Amino acid sequence: MPGRSTTPSTGNLTNVTRESPAARNIRLLIAYDGTDFSGWQRQDGARTVQGVLEAALETMHGRGTPLTGAGRTDAGVHAAGQVANFYTSIGSIPAGRFVPALNGLLPQDLRILEARETRRDFHARFDARSRTYRYHLIPGRPALPHELRYALPLHRRPRIARLNDYGRLLLGERDYSLFAGRGDSSESRFRYISRCLFFVRGDTLVFEISANAFLWKMVRSILGTLLFFEEQDLEPRALLAALESGDRRLAGPTLPGRGLFLWNIEYYRD
């Protein structure tokens, strides 16, 4: 139930696996308010999305049930379309019934939107073709109190056309070391960005970006850099030069997590 321990026991997390004869692979669509979570990934002594979900799964199964997520969101980052999968030996419950069953055990800032049985070899992380994030900005007006959990106020109204000029330069495959957070441990910093644009929705400015994968803090660093370049009225060629250098000192600030949402995951085989 909400308020119970959020750290599952880890001594028996491999009882049901893909190789187990009776195992069913269940795919979840998940949404969460990341404000009060220390990110997605399970951490000892911290409240994380994976930890809370695995605690609920353990309650249902009577043993540890590991959960694999499509992306590891940072502390304070939200999700509207996170995907995860787990293996279960419970054969009597239709896959869709995991939605109310899990939601009855989860806190209100974490919801299961959909559950369905998928192929035995489906892997939420490694099978993902593209991940889309959105960052919400409130430009040039005071923010309402409830908005401050989910959007970042700006003191000005940036030029969207110039921001989109910058965004088009980021499309394609290249080394994105310029935007890697300190401590990023990726073996390669090459990524493929397929979408990078700004648009207005109501009185909110939305930044949307899609890529095959992202470096640590990459989305928030890209957005901070594009806003910095636009505010300084720098030419697009300055951004290209910074990209080619890979020098983190030429990037703009990394924005806080509160405006960022993991929006959607696309798969090669759905």
C-alpha positions as semicolon CSV with decimal commas, in nm:
position;residue;x (nm);y (nm);z (nm)
1;M;0,000;0,000;0,000
2;P;0,116;0,363;-0,033
3;G;0,361;0,454;0,237
4;R;0,509;0,102;0,275
5;S;0,880;0,040;0,233
6;T;0,996;0,142;-0,113
7;T;1,314;-0,066;-0,123
8;P;1,245;-0,428;-0,224
9;S;1,452;-0,714;-0,092
10;T;1,717;-0,815;-0,343
11;G;1,805;-1,161;-0,225
12;N;1,563;-1,341;-0,455
13;L;1,533;-1,118;-0,761
14;T;1,603;-1,388;-1,019
15;N;1,338;-1,649;-0,936
16;V;1,135;-1,583;-1,250
17;T;1,332;-1,513;-1,567
18;R;1,286;-1,536;-1,941
19;E;1,415;-1,894;-1,921
20;S;1,161;-2,006;-1,662
21;P;0,917;-2,248;-1,831
22;A;0,602;-2,081;-1,700
23;A;0,725;-1,722;-1,733
24;R;0,512;-1,458;-1,901
25;N;0,673;-1,132;-2,010
26;I;0,458;-0,832;-1,910
27;R;0,515;-0,491;-2,067
28;L;0,407;-0,182;-1,871
29;L;0,339;0,174;-1,981
30;I;0,419;0,399;-1,685
31;A;0,372;0,763;-1,588
32;Y;0,513;0,940;-1,284
33;D;0,566;1,275;-1,120
34;G;0,940;1,268;-1,063
35;T;0,949;1,551;-0,808
36;D;0,980;1,327;-0,503
37;F;1,180;1,046;-0,666
38;S;1,558;1,013;-0,676
39;G;1,534;0,907;-1,040
40;W;1,437;0,578;-1,201
41;Q;1,716;0,342;-1,103
42;R;1,701;0,140;-0,782
43;Q;1,928;0,284;-0,510
44;D;1,978;0,168;-0,153
45;G;1,817;0,408;0,091
46;A;1,656;0,627;-0,177
47;R;1,303;0,650;-0,312
48;T;1,321;0,560;-0,680
49;V;1,061;0,467;-0,940
50;Q;1,212;0,125;-1,003
51;G;1,239;0,058;-0,630
52;V;0,876;0,149;-0,559
53;L;0,751;-0,058;-0,853
54;E;0,957;-0,360;-0,757
55;A;0,826;-0,337;-0,402
56;A;0,471;-0,353;-0,540
57;L;0,561;-0,645;-0,766
58;E;0,717;-0,825;-0,470
59;T;0,395;-0,782;-0,273
60;M;0,199;-0,937;-0,560
61;H;0,438;-1,226;-0,620
62;G;0,562;-1,298;-0,270
63;R;0,921;-1,272;-0,395
64;G;1,151;-1,026;-0,563
65;T;1,057;-0,950;-0,924
66;P;1,313;-0,746;-1,121
67;L;1,189;-0,475;-1,354
68;T;1,371;-0,350;-1,665
69;G;1,309;0,009;-1,775
70;A;1,357;0,168;-2,116
71;G;1,536;0,473;-1,978
72;R;1,696;0,586;-1,653
73;T;1,545;0,925;-1,578
74;D;1,730;1,148;-1,330
75;A;1,603;1,288;-1,000
76;G;1,309;1,523;-1,053
77;V;1,245;1,414;-1,413
78;H;0,890;1,303;-1,498
79;A;0,748;1,047;-1,739
80;A;0,432;1,024;-1,945
81;G;0,543;0,722;-2,149
82;Q;0,807;0,518;-1,969
83;V;0,814;0,150;-2,067
84;A;0,929;-0,142;-1,855
85;N;0,895;-0,519;-1,853
86;F;0,906;-0,800;-1,598
87;Y;0,863;-1,176;-1,596
88;T;0,584;-1,334;-1,395
89;S;0,481;-1,690;-1,317
90;I;0,125;-1,581;-1,234
91;G;-0,075;-1,745;-1,508
92;S;-0,424;-1,688;-1,377
93;I;-0,442;-1,310;-1,417
94;P;-0,500;-1,146;-1,759
95;A;-0,218;-0,904;-1,837
96;G;-0,451;-0,603;-1,827
97;R;-0,543;-0,677;-1,466
98;F;-0,191;-0,581;-1,358
99;V;-0,299;-0,217;-1,410
100;P;-0,553;-0,198;-1,122
101;A;-0,361;-0,452;-0,915
102;L;-0,038;-0,250;-0,923
103;N;-0,207;0,089;-0,900
104;G;-0,375;-0,029;-0,582
105;L;-0,031;-0,081;-0,429
106;L;0,141;0,228;-0,570
107;P;0,150;0,588;-0,446
108;Q;-0,043;0,854;-0,635
109;D;0,268;1,000;-0,802
110;L;0,329;0,672;-0,988
111;R;0,068;0,515;-1,218
112;I;0,051;0,216;-1,452
113;L;-0,131;0,322;-1,769
114;E;-0,123;-0,006;-1,959
115;A;-0,009;-0,367;-1,913
116;R;0,006;-0,632;-2,180
117;E;0,175;-0,962;-2,242
118;T;0,456;-0,941;-2,496
119;R;0,698;-1,180;-2,661
120;R;0,934;-1,369;-2,432
121;D;1,248;-1,196;-2,565
122;F;1,117;-0,838;-2,544
123;H;1,361;-0,610;-2,357
124;A;1,234;-0,261;-2,271
125;R;1,579;-0,103;-2,296
126;F;1,766;-0,287;-2,569
127;D;1,471;-0,319;-2,810
128;A;1,396;0,056;-2,805
129;R;1,444;0,229;-3,140
130;S;1,381;0,587;-3,031
131;R;1,320;0,783;-2,712
132;T;1,138;1,118;-2,708
133;Y;1,165;1,378;-2,434
134;R;0,975;1,703;-2,388
135;Y;1,080;1,998;-2,175
136;H;0,820;2,258;-2,079
137;L;0,909;2,626;-2,041
138;I;0,701;2,922;-1,923
139;P;0,835;3,224;-2,111
140;G;0,786;3,585;-2,007
141;R;0,512;3,549;-1,746
142;P;0,482;3,454;-1,379
143;A;0,425;3,083;-1,330
144;L;0,122;2,951;-1,144
145;P;0,225;2,762;-0,830
146;H;0,129;2,417;-0,960
147;E;0,325;2,474;-1,282
148;L;0,655;2,501;-1,096
149;R;0,671;2,123;-1,051
150;Y;0,648;2,059;-1,426
151;A;0,790;2,359;-1,614
152;L;1,074;2,608;-1,589
153;P;0,993;2,981;-1,596
154;L;1,197;3,204;-1,829
155;H;1,232;3,577;-1,771
156;R;1,201;3,646;-2,145
157;R;1,042;3,520;-2,465
158;P;1,310;3,362;-2,684
159;R;1,298;3,370;-3,063
160;I;1,157;3,032;-3,162
161;A;1,272;3,058;-3,523
162;R;1,634;3,102;-3,412
163;L;1,605;2,816;-3,165
164;N;1,477;2,589;-3,442
165;D;1,765;2,698;-3,666
166;Y;1,999;2,569;-3,397
167;G;1,795;2,253;-3,349
168;R;1,822;2,155;-3,715
169;L;2,201;2,155;-3,682
170;L;2,180;1,877;-3,426
171;L;1,995;1,632;-3,649
172;G;2,177;1,317;-3,757
173;E;2,452;1,107;-3,609
174;R;2,756;1,264;-3,447
175;D;2,968;1,279;-3,132
176;Y;2,770;1,472;-2,871
177;S;3,046;1,506;-2,610
178;L;2,962;1,876;-2,588
179;F;2,642;1,783;-2,403
180;A;2,763;1,496;-2,184
181;G;2,728;1,546;-1,811
182;R;3,039;1,521;-1,599
183;G;3,085;1,159;-1,503
184;D;2,909;1,020;-1,810
185;S;3,042;0,666;-1,850
186;S;2,926;0,589;-2,205
187;E;3,178;0,393;-2,411
188;S;3,076;0,597;-2,718
189;R;2,926;0,944;-2,725
190;F;2,789;0,908;-3,075
191;R;2,411;0,933;-3,088
192;Y;2,152;0,975;-3,362
193;I;1,904;1,263;-3,316
194;S;1,600;1,236;-3,542
195;R;1,393;1,526;-3,407
196;C;1,485;1,851;-3,231
197;L;1,237;2,139;-3,231
198;F;1,050;2,403;-3,033
199;F;0,678;2,472;-3,054
200;V;0,416;2,667;-2,861
201;R;0,127;2,498;-2,683
202;G;-0,105;2,751;-2,521
203;D;0,124;2,986;-2,334
204;T;0,392;2,720;-2,281
205;L;0,705;2,673;-2,493
206;V;0,782;2,305;-2,553
207;F;1,118;2,160;-2,655
208;E;1,091;1,812;-2,809
209;I;1,382;1,588;-2,897
210;S;1,403;1,227;-3,017
211;A;1,712;1,010;-3,046
212;N;1,814;0,646;-3,043
213;A;1,962;0,708;-2,696
214;F;2,090;0,994;-2,483
215;L;2,400;1,067;-2,281
216;W;2,370;1,148;-1,912
217;K;2,196;1,489;-1,873
218;M;2,219;1,538;-2,251
219;V;1,867;1,673;-2,308
220;R;1,888;1,934;-2,035
221;S;2,236;2,036;-2,153
222;I;2,119;2,073;-2,515
223;L;1,826;2,291;-2,413
224;G;2,037;2,507;-2,183
225;T;2,292;2,552;-2,462
226;L;2,038;2,645;-2,729
227;L;1,874;2,900;-2,500
228;F;2,215;3,045;-2,408
229;F;2,321;3,075;-2,773
230;E;1,990;3,239;-2,862
231;E;2,010;3,488;-2,576
232;Q;2,366;3,579;-2,676
233;D;2,254;3,612;-3,041
234;L;2,526;3,374;-3,159
235;E;2,529;3,255;-3,518
236;P;2,449;2,890;-3,597
237;R;2,809;2,840;-3,708
238;A;2,917;2,906;-3,347
239;L;2,709;2,609;-3,237
240;L;2,864;2,392;-3,507
241;A;3,212;2,493;-3,395
242;A;3,127;2,406;-3,034
243;L;2,987;2,069;-3,142
244;E;3,297;1,985;-3,340
245;S;3,523;2,077;-3,049
246;G;3,336;1,864;-2,797
247;D;3,454;2,110;-2,530
248;R;3,199;2,109;-2,248
249;R;3,313;2,460;-2,147
250;L;3,155;2,597;-2,466
251;A;2,810;2,462;-2,377
252;G;2,541;2,648;-2,189
253;P;2,402;2,556;-1,846
254;T;2,233;2,225;-1,774
255;L;1,871;2,303;-1,686
256;P;1,698;2,150;-1,381
257;G;1,499;1,830;-1,419
258;R;1,158;1,961;-1,321
259;G;1,045;2,062;-1,671
260;L;1,158;1,740;-1,838
261;F;0,931;1,448;-1,932
262;L;1,019;1,113;-2,085
263;W;0,738;1,136;-2,337
264;N;0,743;0,829;-2,560
265;I;0,942;0,516;-2,650
266;E;0,929;0,357;-2,994
267;Y;1,029;-0,001;-3,069
268;Y;1,150;-0,189;-3,373
269;R;0,890;-0,459;-3,311
270;D;0,589;-0,347;-3,110
